[in-house]
C-alpha cells in the first residue's frame, strides 16, 4: 500500500484513510497575505502571527519597522551611507598597516620595549 503523506490530520481522521485521495487536500495550507491577494511565497522571517509582546531579541528585530525608520529618520539613512563610504578607507588603512615594512618596523619597536622592560628594575 502506498504511504499517504497528509498535513491536515483532522480531515484525515474525519473522512477515513481511503476517502482522502485528493492531492489538493494533502498539501500544506498557505497563509494569505495581509493585503488579501495571493499567497506568501519564499522565505519568511516569522511564523503565521506575530507575538503580542516580542520579549526575545530575535522577535524584536523581526517586528521592528525597519522601512519606517529608514524613511523617517536621517540617522538610519546616513548610517548606511557612512558604513558603505568608510569601507574603502579602512581597507586602505589595513593594507598599509599590514605591509611587510610596517610589520618589521613594529617588531623592532616591540623588541626594544621588551628589552627596556626587562632592565627596568636593575
Order of alpha helices (4+ residues) and beta strands (2+ residues): alpha-alpha-alpha-alpha-alpha-alpha
